[in-house]
Amino acid sequence: ALVQQRMGNPDDALESARKALALNPSFSRAAVLVSVLHMRRGDSRQALEVIEQALVQRPIDVMLLGAKVRALVSEREYQRALDTGLQSLKLDPDNPETLRYMGEAYLGLGREGLAKMAIDRAFQMYTGDAAQGMGATPTDGGPVRKAYEQRAARGGGTARGVRAESLDRDAGLAHIFYLYGMISLKNGDKGTVEAREHFKSAVKYRPDYAEAWVNLGYCWLVAKKGEEAIEAFNHALEIWPTSFEARLNLGSAYRVSKLPDRAEKARAEY
């Protein structure tokens, strides 16, 4: 399933992951993979059901609890996501995956201060020294340091499942920079310059991050940089061809571009 997923065959990957889970219903990583593949199909409700069934087998598995937080955020059940996240953090207080999805839940509730606290703490776990306090500044390109190295080295435990998170640092940092960008956008047009830099960092760490490309394109659009916006929206549509927002904004990007056939191209996208 993992190989099929990486080769771009999500339907085959889902079938294989389901077989793995059927053979071993307490196999946390298989359950999480099934859940992720459902979410990428836009079926977050089914993703949530898979995780809840797996939690019957392993109710204190942090990896499963983190996946439940993620699915609940996709379902916009933000308060349930936070309640589940707090349950997870009691078992594993520094889990960066749980922290960043809790940050997204806080953001969904309009509680930007708490969102930033959770995201800063996750950022520190990915990039900081284990002995340092929280409250990191989101700078780019830092080396992997002790805190995350220690997590990767110790792996899983009884409560934490096979792994407490995917241990994909780049994907985690991409999500964090995306959330920093979303917080900056709360400041209106003035925040788009700062947001733009965060979204650039997000797609640097994860080039297939369609939502980050969409928001990067929006920031360029606000700056009336049509050609840059067109490039960003086209990247998003290569990854996510059915994105209404990317298609609509691509039309607007053509309108503000300097291309001679911009009106025809804009009309085609609309």
C-alpha positions as semicolon CSV with decimal commas, in nm:
position;residue;x (nm);y (nm);z (nm)
1;A;0,000;0,000;0,000
2;L;0,279;0,243;0,086
3;V;0,458;0,174;-0,242
4;Q;0,135;0,209;-0,440
5;Q;0,062;0,537;-0,266
6;R;0,407;0,675;-0,346
7;M;0,370;0,563;-0,709
8;G;0,051;0,766;-0,738
9;N;-0,198;0,475;-0,733
10;P;-0,430;0,573;-0,445
11;D;-0,710;0,328;-0,537
12;D;-0,472;0,031;-0,534
13;A;-0,311;0,163;-0,215
14;L;-0,649;0,182;-0,043
15;E;-0,736;-0,174;-0,141
16;S;-0,402;-0,305;-0,011
17;A;-0,424;-0,106;0,312
18;R;-0,775;-0,239;0,374
19;K;-0,646;-0,595;0,330
20;A;-0,368;-0,527;0,581
21;L;-0,619;-0,392;0,831
22;A;-0,854;-0,686;0,776
23;L;-0,567;-0,927;0,853
24;N;-0,480;-0,736;1,171
25;P;-0,751;-0,498;1,300
26;S;-0,514;-0,364;1,571
27;F;-0,247;-0,261;1,317
28;S;-0,242;0,113;1,383
29;R;-0,033;0,220;1,086
30;A;-0,264;0,038;0,845
31;A;-0,567;0,207;1,000
32;V;-0,403;0,548;0,973
33;L;-0,309;0,486;0,610
34;V;-0,665;0,380;0,524
35;S;-0,789;0,693;0,697
36;V;-0,545;0,922;0,512
37;L;-0,636;0,770;0,176
38;H;-1,005;0,826;0,245
39;M;-0,932;1,187;0,337
40;R;-0,745;1,242;0,013
41;R;-1,059;1,128;-0,165
42;G;-1,249;1,395;0,023
43;D;-1,427;1,140;0,244
44;S;-1,329;1,253;0,591
45;R;-1,637;1,094;0,748
46;Q;-1,526;0,748;0,633
47;A;-1,173;0,829;0,749
48;L;-1,307;0,908;1,095
49;E;-1,509;0,585;1,110
50;V;-1,199;0,377;1,028
51;I;-1,001;0,541;1,310
52;E;-1,283;0,508;1,562
53;Q;-1,311;0,134;1,484
54;A;-0,934;0,095;1,533
55;L;-0,953;0,281;1,865
56;V;-1,190;0,013;1,994
57;Q;-0,892;-0,224;1,965
58;R;-0,633;0,026;2,096
59;P;-0,807;0,306;2,291
60;I;-0,487;0,472;2,416
61;D;-0,287;0,455;2,094
62;V;-0,152;0,807;2,040
63;M;-0,102;0,757;1,668
64;L;-0,470;0,669;1,629
65;L;-0,578;0,956;1,853
66;G;-0,372;1,196;1,642
67;A;-0,533;1,061;1,325
68;K;-0,874;1,113;1,485
69;V;-0,787;1,477;1,557
70;R;-0,691;1,520;1,191
71;A;-1,014;1,364;1,065
72;L;-1,227;1,571;1,303
73;V;-1,057;1,890;1,183
74;S;-1,142;1,791;0,824
75;E;-1,502;1,743;0,936
76;R;-1,486;2,088;1,102
77;E;-1,574;1,933;1,436
78;Y;-1,318;2,155;1,602
79;Q;-1,419;2,117;1,965
80;R;-1,424;1,736;1,940
81;A;-1,082;1,759;1,775
82;L;-0,947;1,959;2,068
83;D;-1,096;1,722;2,325
84;T;-0,933;1,426;2,146
85;G;-0,605;1,616;2,115
86;L;-0,594;1,683;2,489
87;Q;-0,654;1,312;2,550
88;S;-0,360;1,236;2,320
89;L;-0,131;1,492;2,487
90;K;-0,191;1,337;2,830
91;L;-0,022;1,025;2,692
92;D;0,244;1,198;2,482
93;P;0,276;1,570;2,577
94;D;0,515;1,672;2,298
95;N;0,358;1,497;1,999
96;P;0,409;1,751;1,717
97;E;0,148;1,594;1,489
98;T;-0,125;1,622;1,752
99;L;-0,013;1,976;1,841
100;R;-0,028;2,108;1,487
101;Y;-0,374;1,965;1,420
102;M;-0,492;2,111;1,748
103;G;-0,352;2,440;1,624
104;E;-0,563;2,404;1,311
105;A;-0,870;2,330;1,527
106;Y;-0,808;2,642;1,737
107;L;-0,774;2,840;1,415
108;G;-1,107;2,700;1,296
109;L;-1,266;2,830;1,615
110;G;-1,113;3,174;1,563
111;R;-0,877;3,142;1,860
112;E;-0,559;3,259;1,689
113;G;-0,359;3,305;2,010
114;L;-0,407;2,945;2,123
115;A;-0,353;2,826;1,767
116;K;-0,015;2,996;1,752
117;M;0,087;2,855;2,091
118;A;0,014;2,499;1,974
119;I;0,185;2,552;1,638
120;D;0,491;2,715;1,799
121;R;0,525;2,417;2,030
122;A;0,506;2,173;1,739
123;F;0,760;2,381;1,546
124;Q;0,996;2,370;1,842
125;M;0,969;1,989;1,856
126;Y;1,063;1,962;1,487
127;T;1,351;2,211;1,494
128;G;1,461;2,283;1,850
129;D;1,677;2,146;2,122
130;A;1,494;1,927;2,374
131;A;1,632;2,135;2,663
132;Q;1,498;2,466;2,528
133;G;1,162;2,617;2,616
134;M;0,874;2,665;2,374
135;G;0,783;2,979;2,184
136;A;1,011;2,934;1,882
137;T;1,027;3,186;1,603
138;P;0,924;3,023;1,271
139;T;1,247;3,053;1,076
140;D;1,321;2,836;0,776
141;G;1,590;2,582;0,699
142;G;1,702;2,487;1,048
143;P;1,879;2,154;1,106
144;V;1,709;1,858;1,271
145;R;1,810;1,889;1,636
146;K;1,785;1,691;1,954
147;A;1,413;1,699;2,034
148;Y;1,301;1,539;1,710
149;E;1,603;1,311;1,687
150;Q;1,515;1,172;2,029
151;R;1,156;1,104;1,922
152;A;1,269;0,928;1,606
153;A;1,524;0,721;1,795
154;R;1,292;0,593;2,066
155;G;1,010;0,503;1,826
156;G;0,694;0,355;1,965
157;G;0,580;0,229;2,300
158;T;0,273;0,049;2,429
159;A;0,056;0,360;2,448
160;R;0,208;0,523;2,143
161;G;0,144;0,243;1,895
162;V;0,407;0,158;1,637
163;R;0,490;0,526;1,597
164;A;0,336;0,828;1,764
165;E;0,346;1,008;1,431
166;S;0,468;0,947;1,079
167;L;0,804;1,105;1,170
168;D;0,797;1,290;0,839
169;R;0,956;1,614;0,950
170;D;0,927;1,790;0,615
171;A;0,554;1,722;0,585
172;G;0,507;1,840;0,944
173;L;0,697;2,163;0,881
174;A;0,501;2,221;0,560
175;H;0,177;2,199;0,757
176;I;0,312;2,434;1,024
177;F;0,418;2,700;0,773
178;Y;0,079;2,665;0,604
179;L;-0,092;2,736;0,937
180;Y;0,138;3,032;1,006
181;G;0,034;3,161;0,665
182;M;-0,335;3,120;0,749
183;I;-0,283;3,315;1,073
184;S;-0,110;3,595;0,880
185;L;-0,405;3,614;0,638
186;K;-0,625;3,705;0,935
187;N;-0,457;4,048;0,916
188;G;-0,619;4,118;0,579
189;D;-0,428;4,248;0,277
190;K;-0,148;4,376;0,502
191;G;-0,080;4,019;0,615
192;T;-0,051;3,872;0,268
193;V;0,318;3,961;0,227
194;E;0,408;3,771;0,545
195;A;0,165;3,492;0,454
196;R;0,324;3,461;0,110
197;E;0,662;3,380;0,263
198;H;0,505;3,115;0,488
199;F;0,327;2,950;0,195
200;K;0,652;2,953;-0,004
201;S;0,814;2,762;0,282
202;A;0,521;2,519;0,294
203;V;0,556;2,420;-0,074
204;K;0,934;2,405;-0,038
205;Y;0,898;2,136;0,228
206;R;0,610;1,963;0,051
207;P;0,585;2,036;-0,325
208;D;0,253;1,847;-0,357
209;Y;0,075;2,066;-0,100
210;A;-0,216;2,184;-0,316
211;E;-0,384;2,399;-0,050
212;A;-0,058;2,587;0,011
213;W;-0,018;2,652;-0,363
214;V;-0,376;2,787;-0,376
215;N;-0,308;3,028;-0,091
216;L;0,029;3,130;-0,233
217;G;-0,150;3,211;-0,559
218;Y;-0,404;3,417;-0,367
219;C;-0,124;3,619;-0,204
220;W;0,029;3,689;-0,545
221;L;-0,315;3,784;-0,674
222;V;-0,362;4,040;-0,396
223;A;-0,022;4,184;-0,494
224;K;-0,146;4,200;-0,858
225;K;0,137;3,972;-0,968
226;G;-0,059;3,783;-1,233
227;E;0,219;3,569;-1,377
228;E;0,331;3,446;-1,033
229;A;-0,030;3,378;-0,935
230;I;-0,089;3,182;-1,257
231;E;0,213;2,962;-1,184
232;A;0,095;2,891;-0,829
233;F;-0,265;2,810;-0,928
234;N;-0,147;2,584;-1,210
235;H;0,072;2,394;-0,962
236;A;-0,234;2,351;-0,739
237;L;-0,449;2,224;-1,028
238;E;-0,185;1,971;-1,136
239;I;-0,217;1,817;-0,789
240;W;-0,586;1,888;-0,728
241;P;-0,764;1,918;-1,066
242;T;-1,111;1,957;-0,912
243;S;-1,024;2,257;-0,691
244;F;-1,297;2,513;-0,758
245;E;-1,106;2,783;-0,569
246;A;-0,788;2,732;-0,772
247;R;-0,978;2,735;-1,102
248;L;-1,175;3,048;-1,015
249;N;-0,870;3,237;-0,894
250;L;-0,670;3,126;-1,197
251;G;-0,925;3,312;-1,408
252;S;-0,871;3,622;-1,196
253;A;-0,492;3,578;-1,222
254;Y;-0,515;3,580;-1,602
255;R;-0,718;3,901;-1,582
256;V;-0,443;4,088;-1,394
257;S;-0,159;3,934;-1,598
258;K;0,022;4,101;-1,888
259;L;-0,053;3,819;-2,132
260;P;-0,195;3,937;-2,465
261;D;-0,472;3,672;-2,462
262;R;-0,553;3,717;-2,093
263;A;-0,926;3,779;-2,146
264;E;-0,975;3,456;-2,342
265;K;-0,772;3,254;-2,093
266;A;-0,967;3,402;-1,801
267;R;-1,298;3,322;-1,968
268;A;-1,187;2,962;-2,030
269;E;-1,105;2,913;-1,662
270;Y;-1,434;3,070;-1,548
